[in-house]
Amino acid sequence: MQIQFIVETFLIVTGAVILAAIITILALPSVSHFLKLSLSFNIISNTIIIVFLLAVTIIVTALAGFYPAIVLSRFNPGGGCLPQVGLLQQLLHLQP
């Protein structure tokens, strides 16, 4: 059950990283022109960018996925609905 939360988080983080890379590629010429600098973002030829994006994806997935996976896998929704034995005995004794 824990793997589901981690996979969901991984897919969301991967989508966010891809979207961020696309926005960066599209916005970089405007930012470069505005700042009057020669900026480039060539993701294919620069392997350090690929390594960085993979590292960010793995770290964010680990930080955002493992905690909910552990907490929610231990959650027992039926446990809160059952009355305690002491309370049940007290209510039964109060009935006429």
DSSP file (Angstrom, degrees, kcal/mol; ACC not computed):
  #  RESIDUE AA STRUCTURE BP1 BP2  ACC     N-H-->O    O-->H-N    N-H-->O    O-->H-N    TCO  KAPPA ALPHA  PHI   PSI    X-CA   Y-CA   Z-CA
    1    1 A M    >>        0   0    0      0, 0.0     4,-0.8     0, 0.0     3,-0.7   0.000 360.0 360.0 360.0 -32.5    0.0    0.0    0.0
    2    2 A Q  H 3>  +     0   0    0      1,-0.2     4,-1.5     2,-0.2     3,-0.4   0.825 360.0  64.1 -66.4 -30.8    2.9    2.4    0.7
    3    3 A I  H 3> S+     0   0    0      1,-0.2     4,-2.6     2,-0.2    -1,-0.2   0.806  93.1  63.4 -65.2 -28.3    4.2    2.1   -2.8
    4    4 A Q  H <> S+     0   0    0     -3,-0.7     4,-2.5     1,-0.2    -1,-0.2   0.926 103.9  46.1 -61.8 -45.3    1.0    3.7   -4.2
    5    5 A F  H  X S+     0   0    0     -4,-0.8     4,-2.3    -3,-0.4    -1,-0.2   0.887 113.7  48.6 -65.9 -39.2    1.7    7.0   -2.3
    6    6 A I  H  X S+     0   0    0     -4,-1.5     4,-2.5     2,-0.2    -1,-0.2   0.908 112.4  47.9 -69.1 -41.0    5.3    7.1   -3.4
    7    7 A V  H  X S+     0   0    0     -4,-2.6     4,-2.5     2,-0.2    -2,-0.2   0.915 111.9  50.0 -66.0 -42.4    4.4    6.4   -7.1
    8    8 A E  H  X S+     0   0    0     -4,-2.5     4,-2.1    -5,-0.2    -2,-0.2   0.925 112.7  46.7 -61.1 -43.8    1.8    9.1   -7.0
    9    9 A T  H  X S+     0   0    0     -4,-2.3     4,-2.7     1,-0.2     5,-0.2   0.903 110.8  52.7 -64.2 -40.7    4.2   11.6   -5.5
   10   10 A F  H  X S+     0   0    0     -4,-2.5     4,-2.7     1,-0.2    -2,-0.2   0.912 109.6  48.7 -61.8 -42.9    6.9   10.6   -8.1
   11   11 A L  H  X S+     0   0    0     -4,-2.5     4,-2.3     2,-0.2    -1,-0.2   0.903 113.0  47.1 -65.1 -40.9    4.4   11.2  -11.0
   12   12 A I  H  X S+     0   0    0     -4,-2.1     4,-2.2     2,-0.2    -2,-0.2   0.928 114.7  46.1 -65.9 -44.6    3.4   14.6   -9.7
   13   13 A V  H  X S+     0   0    0     -4,-2.7     4,-2.5     2,-0.2    -2,-0.2   0.902 112.2  51.1 -66.1 -41.0    7.0   15.7   -9.1
   14   14 A T  H  X S+     0   0    0     -4,-2.7     4,-2.5    -5,-0.2    -1,-0.2   0.921 110.7  48.8 -62.3 -43.6    8.1   14.4  -12.5
   15   15 A G  H  X S+     0   0    0     -4,-2.3     4,-2.5     1,-0.2    -1,-0.2   0.891 111.6  50.0 -61.7 -39.6    5.3   16.3  -14.1
   16   16 A A  H  X S+     0   0    0     -4,-2.2     4,-2.4     2,-0.2    -2,-0.2   0.895 110.9  48.6 -67.0 -40.0    6.2   19.5  -12.2
   17   17 A V  H  X S+     0   0    0     -4,-2.5     4,-2.2     2,-0.2    -2,-0.2   0.915 113.0  47.6 -66.9 -42.2    9.9   19.2  -13.2
   18   18 A I  H  X S+     0   0    0     -4,-2.5     4,-2.2     2,-0.2    -2,-0.2   0.922 113.0  48.6 -63.7 -43.6    9.0   18.7  -16.9
   19   19 A L  H  X S+     0   0    0     -4,-2.5     4,-2.5     1,-0.2    -2,-0.2   0.896 110.9  50.9 -63.1 -40.1    6.6   21.6  -16.7
   20   20 A A  H  X S+     0   0    0     -4,-2.4     4,-2.2     2,-0.2    -1,-0.2   0.889 109.8  50.0 -64.2 -39.0    9.3   23.8  -15.1
   21   21 A A  H  X S+     0   0    0     -4,-2.2     4,-2.4     2,-0.2    -2,-0.2   0.905 111.4  48.5 -66.3 -40.6   11.8   22.8  -17.8
   22   22 A I  H  X S+     0   0    0     -4,-2.2     4,-2.3     2,-0.2    -2,-0.2   0.921 112.2  48.2 -65.2 -44.1    9.3   23.7  -20.5
   23   23 A I  H  X S+     0   0    0     -4,-2.5     4,-2.6     1,-0.2     5,-0.2   0.894 111.7  51.1 -63.6 -38.8    8.5   27.0  -18.9
   24   24 A T  H  X S+     0   0    0     -4,-2.2     4,-1.9     2,-0.2    -2,-0.2   0.924 110.3  48.3 -63.2 -44.7   12.2   27.8  -18.5
   25   25 A I  H  < S+     0   0    0     -4,-2.4    -2,-0.2     1,-0.2    -1,-0.2   0.898 116.6  43.4 -62.8 -40.1   12.9   27.0  -22.2
   26   26 A L  H  < S+     0   0    0     -4,-2.3     4,-0.4     1,-0.2    -2,-0.2   0.856 119.8  40.4 -75.0 -34.9   10.0   29.2  -23.3
   27   27 A A  H  X S+     0   0    0     -4,-2.6     4,-2.3    -5,-0.2     3,-0.2   0.665  93.7  83.4 -89.1 -17.1   10.7   32.1  -21.0
   28   28 A L  H  X S+     0   0    0     -4,-1.9     4,-2.9     1,-0.2     5,-0.2   0.868  86.8  53.0 -61.4 -40.7   14.5   32.2  -21.2
   29   29 A P  H  > S+     0   0    0      0, 0.0     4,-2.2     0, 0.0    -1,-0.2   0.914 112.2  46.1 -61.7 -39.3   14.7   34.3  -24.4
   30   30 A S  H  > S+     0   0    0     -4,-0.4     4,-2.6    -3,-0.2    -2,-0.2   0.924 115.3  45.7 -67.2 -43.4   12.5   37.0  -23.0
   31   31 A V  H  X S+     0   0    0     -4,-2.3     4,-2.5     2,-0.2     5,-0.2   0.902 112.5  51.6 -65.7 -41.0   14.4   37.0  -19.7
   32   32 A S  H  X>S+     0   0    0     -4,-2.9     5,-2.0    -5,-0.2     4,-0.8   0.907 112.7  45.2 -62.0 -42.6   17.7   37.0  -21.5
   33   33 A H  H  <5S+     0   0    0     -4,-2.2     3,-0.3    -5,-0.2    -2,-0.2   0.903 113.0  50.9 -67.9 -40.9   16.6   40.0  -23.6
   34   34 A F  H  <5S+     0   0    0     -4,-2.6    -2,-0.2     1,-0.2    -1,-0.2   0.894 117.0  39.1 -64.2 -41.3   15.2   41.8  -20.6
   35   35 A L  H  <5S-     0   0    0     -4,-2.5    -1,-0.2    -5,-0.2    -2,-0.2   0.533 105.3-128.8 -86.3  -6.6   18.4   41.4  -18.6
   36   36 A K  T  <5 +     0   0    0     -4,-0.8     2,-0.3    -3,-0.3    -3,-0.2   0.906  66.3 126.6  56.5  44.8   20.6   42.0  -21.6
   37   37 A L      < -     0   0    0     -5,-2.0     2,-1.0    -6,-0.2    -1,-0.2  -0.870  68.7-117.0-125.0 160.3   22.6   38.8  -20.9
   38   38 A S        +     0   0    0     -2,-0.3     2,-0.3    -3,-0.1    -5,-0.0  -0.789  46.0 170.6 -99.2  91.6   23.4   35.8  -23.0
   39   39 A L        -     0   0    0     -2,-1.0     2,-0.3   -11,-0.2    -7,-0.1  -0.787   9.0-175.9-103.7 144.8   21.6   33.0  -21.1
   40   40 A S        -     0   0    0     -2,-0.3     2,-0.2     2,-0.0   -15,-0.0  -0.989  18.7-170.1-140.5 151.2   21.2   29.5  -22.4
   41   41 A F        +     0   0    0     -2,-0.3     2,-1.0   -16,-0.1     3,-0.1  -0.708  16.5 167.0-140.2  82.2   19.4   26.4  -21.2
   42   42 A N     >  +     0   0    0     -2,-0.2     4,-1.4     1,-0.2     7,-0.2  -0.812   6.2 178.0-102.4  95.4   20.4   23.4  -23.4
   43   43 A I  T  4 S+     0   0    0     -2,-1.0     7,-0.3     1,-0.2    -1,-0.2   0.764  74.1  54.6 -71.9 -26.2   19.2   20.4  -21.4
   44   44 A I  T  4 S+     0   0    0      1,-0.2    -1,-0.2    -3,-0.1    -2,-0.1   0.915 114.4  35.4 -77.3 -43.5   20.3   17.9  -24.0
   45   45 A S  T  4 S+     0   0    0      1,-0.1     2,-0.8     2,-0.0    -2,-0.2   0.697 106.4  72.2 -86.5 -18.1   24.0   18.8  -24.3
   46   46 A N    >X  -     0   0    0     -4,-1.4     4,-1.0     1,-0.2     3,-0.7  -0.832  57.9-175.9-102.7 102.5   24.5   19.8  -20.6
   47   47 A T  H 3> S+     0   0    0     -2,-0.8     4,-2.4     1,-0.2     5,-0.2   0.748  77.3  67.8 -71.8 -23.0   24.5   16.6  -18.5
   48   48 A I  H 3> S+     0   0    0      1,-0.2     4,-2.4     2,-0.2    -1,-0.2   0.849  98.6  52.9 -66.0 -31.6   24.8   18.5  -15.2
   49   49 A I  H <> S+     0   0    0     -3,-0.7     4,-2.7     2,-0.2    -1,-0.2   0.910 109.2  48.6 -67.8 -41.7   21.3   19.9  -15.7
   50   50 A I  H  X S+     0   0    0     -4,-1.0     4,-2.3    -7,-0.3    -2,-0.2   0.918 112.9  47.8 -64.0 -43.4   19.9   16.4  -16.3
   51   51 A V  H  X S+     0   0    0     -4,-2.4     4,-2.5     2,-0.2    -2,-0.2   0.912 112.6  49.5 -63.4 -42.9   21.7   15.1  -13.2
   52   52 A F  H  X S+     0   0    0     -4,-2.4     4,-2.7     2,-0.2    -2,-0.2   0.928 111.5  47.8 -62.7 -45.7   20.4   18.0  -11.1
   53   53 A L  H  X S+     0   0    0     -4,-2.7     4,-2.2     1,-0.2    -1,-0.2   0.883 113.0  48.7 -65.1 -37.9   16.8   17.6  -12.3
   54   54 A L  H  X S+     0   0    0     -4,-2.3     4,-2.4    -5,-0.2    -1,-0.2   0.908 112.2  49.0 -66.1 -41.2   16.9   13.8  -11.6
   55   55 A A  H  X S+     0   0    0     -4,-2.5     4,-2.7     2,-0.2     5,-0.2   0.918 111.6  48.8 -64.2 -43.5   18.4   14.5   -8.1
   56   56 A V  H  X S+     0   0    0     -4,-2.7     4,-2.6     1,-0.2     5,-0.3   0.915 111.2  50.8 -62.2 -42.3   15.7   17.1   -7.4
   57   57 A T  H  X S+     0   0    0     -4,-2.2     4,-2.0    -5,-0.2    -2,-0.2   0.923 113.7  43.7 -61.6 -44.8   13.0   14.7   -8.5
   58   58 A I  H  X S+     0   0    0     -4,-2.4     4,-2.3     2,-0.2    -2,-0.2   0.912 115.8  47.0 -68.9 -42.4   14.3   11.9   -6.3
   59   59 A I  H  X S+     0   0    0     -4,-2.7     4,-2.6     2,-0.2     5,-0.2   0.930 114.4  45.6 -67.3 -45.2   14.9   14.1   -3.2
   60   60 A V  H  X S+     0   0    0     -4,-2.6     4,-2.8    -5,-0.2     5,-0.3   0.894 112.9  51.4 -66.4 -38.6   11.5   15.8   -3.4
   61   61 A T  H  X S+     0   0    0     -4,-2.0     4,-2.0    -5,-0.3     5,-0.4   0.924 112.0  47.1 -61.9 -43.4    9.7   12.5   -4.0
   62   62 A A  H  X S+     0   0    0     -4,-2.3     4,-1.5     2,-0.2     5,-0.4   0.927 116.6  42.8 -64.5 -44.4   11.5   11.0   -1.0
   63   63 A L  H  < S+     0   0    0     -4,-2.6     4,-0.4     1,-0.2    -2,-0.2   0.884 123.8  35.4 -70.8 -37.7   10.6   14.0    1.2
   64   64 A A  H  < S+     0   0    0     -4,-2.8    -1,-0.2    -5,-0.2    -2,-0.2   0.634 122.9  41.8 -92.2 -14.1    7.1   14.4    0.1
   65   65 A G  H  X S+     0   0    0     -4,-2.0     4,-1.6    -5,-0.3    -3,-0.2   0.809 104.1  55.4-104.6 -35.0    6.1   10.7   -0.5
   66   66 A F  H  X S+     0   0    0     -4,-1.5     4,-2.4    -5,-0.4     5,-0.2   0.899 104.0  52.7 -72.5 -39.9    7.5    8.7    2.4
   67   67 A Y  H  > S+     0   0    0     -4,-0.4     4,-2.7    -5,-0.4     5,-0.3   0.958 113.3  41.8 -63.8 -51.4    5.9   10.5    5.3
   68   68 A P  H  > S+     0   0    0      0, 0.0     4,-2.7     0, 0.0     5,-0.3   0.879 113.4  55.8 -62.2 -33.7    2.3   10.4    4.0
   69   69 A A  H  X S+     0   0    0     -4,-1.6     4,-1.4     2,-0.2    -2,-0.2   0.919 112.5  41.0 -63.0 -42.5    2.9    6.8    2.9
   70   70 A I  H  X S+     0   0    0     -4,-2.4     4,-1.0     2,-0.2    -1,-0.2   0.931 118.9  44.6 -71.8 -45.6    4.0    5.8    6.4
   71   71 A V  H  X S+     0   0    0     -4,-2.7     4,-0.6    -5,-0.2     3,-0.5   0.942 117.1  43.4 -66.1 -47.9    1.3    7.8    8.2
   72   72 A L  H  < S+     0   0    0     -4,-2.7     3,-0.4    -5,-0.3    -1,-0.2   0.782 108.7  57.5 -73.7 -25.9   -1.6    6.9    6.0
   73   73 A S  H  < S+     0   0    0     -4,-1.4    -1,-0.2    -5,-0.3    -2,-0.2   0.765 108.2  48.2 -74.5 -22.6   -0.7    3.2    5.8
   74   74 A R  H  < S+     0   0    0     -4,-1.0    -1,-0.2    -3,-0.5    -2,-0.2   0.571  87.3 111.8 -87.7 -10.6   -0.9    3.0    9.6
   75   75 A F     <  -     0   0    0     -4,-0.6    -3,-0.0    -3,-0.4    -4,-0.0  -0.443  49.5-165.6 -69.4 132.3   -4.3    4.8    9.7
   76   76 A N    >>  -     0   0    0     -2,-0.2     3,-0.8     1,-0.1     4,-0.6  -0.883   6.9-175.1-120.6  96.6   -7.1    2.5   10.8
   77   77 A P  T 34 S+     0   0    0      0, 0.0     3,-0.4     0, 0.0     4,-0.3   0.811  83.7  52.9 -66.0 -28.7  -10.5    4.2   10.0
   78   78 A G  T >> S+     0   0    0      1,-0.2     4,-0.9     2,-0.2     3,-0.8   0.735  94.2  71.4 -77.3 -21.8  -12.5    1.5   11.7
   79   79 A G  T <4 S+     0   0    0     -3,-0.8    -1,-0.2     1,-0.2     3,-0.2   0.802  95.1  51.9 -66.3 -29.8  -10.6    1.7   14.9
   80   80 A G  T 3< S+     0   0    0     -4,-0.6    -1,-0.2    -3,-0.4    -2,-0.2   0.659 103.5  58.8 -80.8 -15.7  -12.2    5.1   15.8
   81   81 A C  T <4 S+     0   0    0     -3,-0.8    -1,-0.2    -4,-0.3    -2,-0.2   0.735  86.2  86.0 -86.0 -23.5  -15.7    3.9   15.3
   82   82 A L  S  < S-     0   0    0     -4,-0.9     3,-0.1    -3,-0.2     2,-0.0  -0.627  80.5-123.9 -82.3 132.4  -15.7    1.1   17.8
   83   83 A P        -     0   0    0      0, 0.0     2,-0.1     0, 0.0    -2,-0.1  -0.350  30.6 -99.7 -71.8 156.0  -16.5    2.1   21.4
   84   84 A Q     >  -     0   0    0      1,-0.1     4,-2.4    -2,-0.0     5,-0.2  -0.401  28.5-119.1 -71.2 152.3  -14.1    1.4   24.2
   85   85 A V  H  > S+     0   0    0      1,-0.2     4,-2.3     2,-0.2     5,-0.2   0.899 112.5  51.1 -62.6 -41.8  -14.9   -1.6   26.3
   86   86 A G  H  > S+     0   0    0      1,-0.2     4,-2.0     2,-0.2    -1,-0.2   0.909 111.6  46.8 -63.2 -42.6  -15.2    0.4   29.5
   87   87 A L  H  > S+     0   0    0      2,-0.2     4,-2.3     1,-0.2    -1,-0.2   0.895 111.3  51.9 -66.9 -40.4  -17.7    2.9   27.9
   88   88 A L  H  X S+     0   0    0     -4,-2.4     4,-2.1     1,-0.2    -2,-0.2   0.912 110.0  48.6 -63.6 -43.0  -19.7    0.1   26.4
   89   89 A Q  H  X S+     0   0    0     -4,-2.3     4,-1.8     1,-0.2    -1,-0.2   0.892 110.9  51.0 -65.2 -38.2  -20.0   -1.7   29.8
   90   90 A Q  H  X S+     0   0    0     -4,-2.0     4,-1.2     1,-0.2    -2,-0.2   0.900 110.6  48.5 -65.9 -39.9  -21.0    1.5   31.5
   91   91 A L  H  X S+     0   0    0     -4,-2.3     4,-0.7     1,-0.2    -2,-0.2   0.883 110.0  51.9 -68.6 -36.2  -23.7    2.2   28.9
   92   92 A L  H  < S+     0   0    0     -4,-2.1     3,-0.5     1,-0.2    -1,-0.2   0.856 108.5  51.2 -67.7 -34.3  -25.1   -1.3   29.2
   93   93 A H  H  < S+     0   0    0     -4,-1.8    -1,-0.2     1,-0.2    -2,-0.2   0.773 105.4  56.8 -72.7 -25.6  -25.3   -1.0   33.0
   94   94 A L  H  < S+     0   0    0     -4,-1.2    -1,-0.2    -5,-0.1    -2,-0.2   0.659  86.0  97.4 -79.7 -16.2  -27.3    2.3   32.6
   95   95 A Q     <        0   0    0     -4,-0.7    -3,-0.0    -3,-0.5    -4,-0.0  -0.498 360.0 360.0 -75.2 142.0  -30.0    0.7   30.5
   96   96 A P              0   0    0      0, 0.0    -1,-0.1     0, 0.0    -3,-0.1   0.494 360.0 360.0 -73.8 360.0  -33.2   -0.3   32.4
